[in-house]
Amino acid sequence: MKPIKEIRDALGIEREAVGVKYTDDSTTAKLADGQYAVCNGILEAANGKVIMLSKENCACGGGKSSLGLTEISQVSLKMLVEGEKLWCDVKTATRSRIESRKIASPPVGVASKVYFYPLTQDIFQPDLVIFLVNAEQVSRLVTLAQFWDGKTPSFEMRGSLCWGAITYPMVSGNFNITVGDISARRMAGWEENVIIASVPAEKIQGIANAINKSTAGTAEPSKQFEALVARIKPATK
């Protein structure tokens, strides 16, 4: 996809952009062997693999629920409290789950399969595009995303990695930034400074169109702004 390449090139995003597609269709592309969860499936897709998750082969019960592949989460709250130790007690974990689902409930019934794949492979028209980025690249993406209408995306950092990276942007239609939950990051081996930017596919072209018009992209700042920077920027030693 041309706009994806334009965004990656302008921002210096090294990892493959990952497409997320909800569909009942199959693909002729070679699927990665084995079982995956959302947290490691995104990483493997960014490394070039094509991952298909379904109710039968998703390795994580919580991920199945967040993707909408099952009706009810198979992760017990007791495990989240006593095993992962993410909350002080079950009532607090329950409160957190309820609050997240008020904002975006899993998209149950949309499709029987969810694919993660590198967008350099033209397999499907994606529903979401995921960029794995650093803090400066996030800042630039946010600026480019609000360039045309001045509306800052409503970011949600709460919940699991799969909820923040997939459920919330898929259901709300909002561009989202998330760092994911610490259990998912550790289990899947995420590098410590990688941030997830999930962009609904329909918002990609607007971001790309702003690149040559904004200093968050490739536009040059005015002379007046350069003079201001020169006065504020600390001298290098």
C-alpha positions as CSV (number, residue, x, y, z in Angstrom):
1,M,0.0,0.0,0.0
2,K,1.6,3.3,-1.1
3,P,0.4,5.5,1.8
4,I,1.8,2.9,4.3
5,K,5.2,3.1,2.6
6,E,5.0,6.9,2.6
7,I,4.3,7.0,6.4
8,R,7.0,4.5,7.2
9,D,9.6,6.3,5.1
10,A,8.8,9.8,6.4
11,L,8.8,8.7,10.1
12,G,11.7,6.2,9.8
13,I,9.6,3.3,11.0
14,E,11.8,0.2,10.6
15,R,9.5,-2.7,11.4
16,E,6.9,-3.9,8.9
17,A,3.5,-2.3,9.2
18,V,1.0,-5.1,10.2
19,G,-2.4,-5.4,8.6
20,V,-5.3,-6.7,10.8
21,K,-8.2,-8.3,8.8
22,Y,-11.5,-9.8,10.1
23,T,-12.9,-12.2,7.6
24,D,-14.4,-15.6,7.0
25,D,-12.3,-16.0,3.9
26,S,-9.1,-18.1,3.5
27,T,-5.9,-17.0,1.8
28,T,-3.4,-18.7,-0.5
29,A,-0.6,-17.0,1.5
30,K,1.5,-19.4,3.5
31,L,0.4,-19.3,7.2
32,A,2.9,-19.6,10.0
33,D,2.8,-23.0,11.7
34,G,1.8,-23.4,15.4
35,Q,-0.5,-21.5,17.7
36,Y,-0.2,-17.8,18.4
37,A,-1.8,-15.2,20.7
38,V,-2.4,-11.5,19.8
39,C,0.7,-10.3,21.7
40,N,3.2,-12.5,19.8
41,G,1.1,-12.7,16.6
42,I,1.6,-8.9,16.0
43,L,5.3,-9.2,16.5
44,E,5.6,-12.2,14.2
45,A,3.6,-10.4,11.5
46,A,6.0,-7.4,11.8
47,N,8.8,-9.9,11.2
48,G,7.2,-11.2,8.0
49,K,4.9,-14.0,9.0
50,V,1.2,-14.4,8.2
51,I,-0.8,-15.3,11.3
52,M,-4.4,-16.5,11.4
53,L,-6.2,-16.6,14.7
54,S,-9.5,-18.4,15.2
55,K,-11.5,-19.8,18.1
56,E,-9.8,-23.1,17.6
57,N,-6.2,-22.1,17.3
58,C,-5.7,-18.8,19.3
59,A,-3.4,-19.8,22.1
60,C,-4.8,-17.3,24.6
61,G,-8.3,-17.4,26.1
62,G,-8.3,-13.7,26.8
63,G,-7.2,-12.9,23.3
64,K,-10.0,-15.0,21.8
65,S,-12.5,-12.9,23.9
66,S,-10.9,-9.6,23.1
67,L,-10.9,-10.3,19.3
68,G,-14.6,-11.4,19.5
69,L,-13.9,-15.0,18.5
70,T,-15.7,-16.3,21.6
71,E,-18.6,-14.9,23.6
72,I,-17.0,-15.1,27.1
73,S,-13.4,-14.6,28.3
74,Q,-11.7,-17.9,29.2
75,V,-9.3,-16.1,31.5
76,S,-10.3,-16.4,35.1
77,L,-10.1,-13.2,37.1
78,K,-8.5,-15.3,39.9
79,M,-5.6,-15.9,37.5
80,L,-5.2,-12.2,36.8
81,V,-5.1,-11.5,40.5
82,E,-3.2,-14.4,41.9
83,G,-1.2,-15.5,38.9
84,E,-0.3,-12.3,37.0
85,K,-0.9,-10.1,40.0
86,L,-2.2,-7.2,38.0
87,W,-4.9,-6.1,40.5
88,C,-5.1,-6.3,44.3
89,D,-8.3,-8.4,44.3
90,V,-11.0,-9.9,42.2
91,K,-13.5,-7.1,42.7
92,T,-10.9,-4.6,41.4
93,A,-10.1,-6.8,38.4
94,T,-13.9,-7.1,37.7
95,R,-14.2,-3.3,37.9
96,S,-11.4,-2.8,35.4
97,R,-13.0,-5.3,32.9
98,I,-16.4,-3.7,33.2
99,E,-15.0,-0.2,32.6
100,S,-13.1,-1.4,29.5
101,R,-16.1,-3.1,28.0
102,K,-18.3,0.0,28.6
103,I,-15.9,1.8,26.2
104,A,-15.5,-1.0,23.6
105,S,-17.0,-4.5,23.8
106,P,-15.3,-7.2,21.7
107,P,-16.6,-7.4,18.1
108,V,-18.3,-10.8,18.5
109,G,-19.7,-12.2,15.3
110,V,-17.8,-10.0,12.9
111,A,-15.8,-12.9,11.5
112,S,-14.5,-16.3,12.4
113,K,-10.9,-15.5,11.6
114,V,-8.5,-12.6,12.3
115,Y,-5.3,-12.3,10.2
116,F,-2.1,-10.5,11.1
117,Y,0.2,-10.0,8.2
118,P,2.9,-7.7,6.9
119,L,1.4,-5.1,4.6
120,T,4.1,-5.5,2.1
121,Q,2.3,-8.7,1.3
122,D,-1.0,-7.6,-0.4
123,I,-3.2,-10.3,1.1
124,F,-6.3,-8.4,2.2
125,Q,-7.6,-4.9,2.4
126,P,-6.9,-4.3,6.2
127,D,-9.4,-3.2,8.8
128,L,-6.6,-1.9,11.0
129,V,-2.9,-0.9,10.4
130,I,-0.5,-1.4,13.3
131,F,2.8,0.4,13.4
132,L,5.4,-0.5,16.0
133,V,7.0,2.8,16.9
134,N,9.0,4.8,19.4
135,A,7.9,7.8,21.4
136,E,9.0,10.4,18.8
137,Q,7.3,8.5,16.0
138,V,4.1,8.4,18.1
139,S,4.3,12.2,18.5
140,R,4.6,12.6,14.8
141,L,1.8,10.2,14.0
142,V,-0.6,12.0,16.4
143,T,0.2,15.4,14.8
144,L,-0.3,14.1,11.3
145,A,-3.6,12.4,12.3
146,Q,-5.1,15.6,13.6
147,F,-3.6,17.8,10.9
148,W,-6.8,18.1,8.8
149,D,-9.6,18.4,11.4
150,G,-7.8,19.4,14.7
151,K,-9.4,16.5,16.5
152,T,-6.9,14.7,18.7
153,P,-7.7,10.9,18.8
154,S,-9.2,9.6,22.0
155,F,-6.4,7.3,23.3
156,E,-7.0,4.4,25.6
157,M,-4.1,2.9,27.5
158,R,-6.2,0.7,29.8
159,G,-6.8,-3.0,29.5
160,S,-4.9,-5.8,27.9
161,L,-2.6,-5.4,24.9
162,C,-5.2,-7.2,22.7
163,W,-8.0,-4.8,23.9
164,G,-5.9,-1.7,23.3
165,A,-4.3,-2.7,20.0
166,I,-7.3,-4.4,18.4
167,T,-10.7,-4.2,20.2
168,Y,-10.8,-0.5,21.0
169,P,-9.7,0.8,17.6
170,M,-11.7,-1.8,15.7
171,V,-14.9,-1.0,17.6
172,S,-14.6,2.7,18.1
173,G,-12.9,3.6,14.8
174,N,-10.4,5.7,16.7
175,F,-6.6,5.7,16.1
176,N,-5.2,4.3,19.4
177,I,-1.8,4.3,21.1
178,T,-1.1,1.6,23.7
179,V,1.9,0.1,25.4
180,G,-0.1,-3.1,26.3
181,D,-0.2,-4.9,29.6
182,I,3.0,-6.0,31.2
183,S,2.2,-9.7,31.2
184,A,1.6,-9.7,27.4
185,R,4.8,-7.7,26.8
186,R,6.9,-10.1,28.9
187,M,5.3,-13.3,27.5
188,A,5.8,-12.3,23.9
189,G,9.2,-10.7,24.4
190,W,8.4,-7.1,23.4
191,E,11.4,-4.7,23.3
192,E,11.1,-2.2,26.2
193,N,10.7,0.9,24.1
194,V,8.2,-0.3,21.4
195,I,4.8,1.3,21.4
196,I,1.8,0.1,19.4
197,A,0.0,2.6,17.1
198,S,-3.3,1.1,15.7
199,V,-4.9,3.1,12.9
200,P,-8.2,2.2,11.3
201,A,-7.5,1.7,7.6
202,E,-9.8,4.6,6.5
203,K,-7.6,7.1,8.4
204,I,-4.4,6.1,6.7
205,Q,-4.7,8.2,3.6
206,G,-5.3,11.4,5.6
207,I,-2.1,10.8,7.6
208,A,-0.1,10.2,4.4
209,N,-1.6,13.4,2.8
210,A,-0.4,15.5,5.7
211,I,3.3,14.3,5.5
212,N,4.6,17.0,3.1
213,K,2.5,19.8,4.7
214,S,3.5,19.3,8.4
215,T,6.8,19.4,10.2
216,A,5.7,16.2,11.8
217,G,6.2,14.8,8.4
218,T,8.7,16.2,5.9
219,A,7.7,19.9,5.6
220,E,10.3,22.5,6.5
221,P,9.6,24.9,9.4
222,S,9.4,28.7,8.8
223,K,12.5,30.9,9.3
224,Q,10.7,32.5,12.4
225,F,10.2,29.1,14.0
226,E,13.8,28.1,13.3
227,A,15.0,31.3,15.0
228,L,12.8,30.4,18.0
229,V,14.3,26.9,18.2
230,A,17.8,28.4,18.0
231,R,17.1,30.5,21.1
232,I,15.5,27.7,23.1
233,K,17.6,24.7,22.1
234,P,20.4,24.0,24.5
235,A,23.9,24.2,23.1
236,T,25.6,20.9,22.5
237,K,28.7,20.2,24.5
